[in-house]
């Protein structure tokens, strides 16, 4: 196995731990995201799904609240995983996607309620965390 040292001196990528049970409940069991969030409140993907559903239904403030909850839960998880407030959060790691989706959803909802500064900060944070997520989620 080859390991690569970060030659630029920045922090190593942070990879959140997987929650296989929460994924199973969303997938195989087809539980609604609200039920999964209630059972696993630290699982950011469920909050991201709730934020997306609310936004698509025109419930922007509700979307903002869901996205903010998932974002903060994701920040807590990142810190527990060793993240120091900056550095890559790779999109290709499945467990990171919930946090990154919440960050994009928070930017979208903030923009919709005219919180321009917050929307810009969130978009920059998303881009700084993962260029791939930024490109994927800004389509």
N, C-alpha and C positions, 0 to 999 in steps of 0.2 A: 504494500500500500504506500503510495506516495503522498506526502503531505507538503503543502506549499506554505512557506513563510510569507507574511505580508511585508513586502520590501518597502512600502511607502510609509511605514511607521504608524499607520492608523490602527484603530481597534479591529479585532477579528469580527467577522459577521456573527450576529446573535441569532440563534435558532431556538425558538420556543419549543417546549415539550409538547408532544402530541397528546390528544385526548381521544383515544380510539372509541370510547363509549359514547361520547357526544357526537362524533361523526356517524357512528352506527345508528344512533337514535334519529338523526336527521335523514340518513340514507335508507337503511334497511327497514327501520320502523316507521319512517315517514312522519315523525312527530313534528308538529309546527315549531318554528323557531322560538316562539314564546315559551313553550313547554321546556324546550332544551335550555333556554336561558334561565328559566326558573330552577331547573335541576343542576345546571352548571353555570352559575353566574359569572365565572371567570373565563368562559369560552367566548371569545370575541366574535367568532364567525356567526353565532346565533344573533348577536346584537347587530352585526353588519346586515344580515338578512332582514331583520326587523326594520332597520333604517331604510334599506332599499325598498321594501314593500310599502312602508309608510310614505316615502317620497313619491313613488309611482302612483300612489292613491291620492296625492295632493295634500297629505298631512305633513307639511314641512317642519313644523315645530316638533311634532312627535318624532319625525325622522332625526332631527337635530339631537333630541334627547337620547334616542337609542344609540346614535353614532357616538355621542359624547360618553355614554356609559361604557360602550365597548372599547372606545379609545383609552379611557382611564384604566379599565380592567387590563387592557393590553400593555399599557405602560407599566403597571404593577408587575405583570408577568415578565416583561422584558428586564426589568430591574432584578427580579428574582433569578433570571437566567444570566446575570452578569453584565448586562448593558449599563453603560455609564452615562447615558444621556446623549450619545451620538454614535455614529457608526452604522455600518450596513445591517439591514434587516431583510435578508434575501426573500424575494417573491417566490423563488422556486422551492422554498421550504414550506410545505403545506400548512404547518401550524402557524406560520407568520402571516398567512393571508387574511385571517380574520382581523387582526390588528390593522394591517395595511388597508383593507377594505373599509374599516371604520374610519380611518384617517381620511380617506378619499370621500366617504359619505359625509363626514363632518365638514369638510371643505365645501362640498356641494350644498349642504343645507345652510351653512353659514352665509354662503354667497346668496342663496335664495331669500334669506331674511335680512340682507343688506349689511351683514357683518363682514365687510370687505377685508379688513385687516386680519381677522381670524382666518378667513378663507385663504388669503395669501400665505399666512404662516403655515397653515395645514398643508397646502400644496407644496411649499418649499420643503417642509419636513418629509412629506411623502417622497419627493424627488431625491432628497438627501439620503433617505433610508433605502430606497430601491428605485433606480431608474426604470427597471423593468416594470415594477408595479405602477409607477407614474404613467408610463406609456400605455399599459394595459387598462388602467382604470380611468384614464382621461379621455377615452374614445367616445 
